[in-house]
Amino acid sequence: MPTVRVIVTLKPGVLDAPGQAIHKGLAALGHAGVRAVRAGRYFEIELDGTERLDDRVRDMCEGFLANTLIEQYRYDIV
């Protein structure tokens, strides 16, 4: 049974309000030297079978997990 690890992040140039808030929070807590923070989402999905695995994962990402207008995704099959 394959497991797919999917990471979804905003595309470069898209305002990342959660990332900015995290960045400010880290600075407020004394963590100097943090230049930038980008926030995202992480999913682990266990699938039955291996047939058309790449196609199935892309369909899930593009159809539900990521808004491909403003987000990009990558995945690893383990």
Secondary structure, 3 states (H helix, E strand, C coil): CCEEEEEEEECCCCCCHHHHHHHHHHHHCCCCCCCCCCCEEEEEEECCCCCCHHHHHHHHHHHHHCCCCCEEEEEEEC
